[in-house]
Amino acid sequence: MLYVPVVPHVPHDPPSPRTRELAGLLSRVIEEYENHHPAVTGSEVRAALAMATRTSRGGTMEARAVAGILAGFFVLLGGVAFFVMRGGSIDVESLPMVAVTIAIIALLGGIVLLRRVSGR
């Protein structure tokens, strides 16, 4: 039997007055910049908007990664506390979970470091 996935169109709510106001302000700033710098390209404008979006107070990917690292650190700290309260004995079943936790913390830390080095 053949299945064809169909994604229904979900109508979006109309933009809020704040959204319309912000869009108008951004449009005017972009137009003014293009008037002063006629050589600017559309891709440069899109890149600038993406950069501004990443650095806005809405939260950046780096902040989320740092929050993930902190959460992983606290999970690891809880695991260490459990290990100590249990008498310091380790069994083979708990090793994979410790390895996964350390790997996640290392991965998120690497993401943060790479983003800082690349400047994004």
Secondary structure, DSSP 4 states (H G I P E B T S, - for coil): ----------PPPPPPHHHHHHHHHHHHHHHHHHHH-TT--HHHHHHHHHHHHHTSTT--HHHHHHHHHHHHHHHHHHHHHHHHHTTS---GGGHHHHHHHHHHHHHHHHHHHHHHHHT-
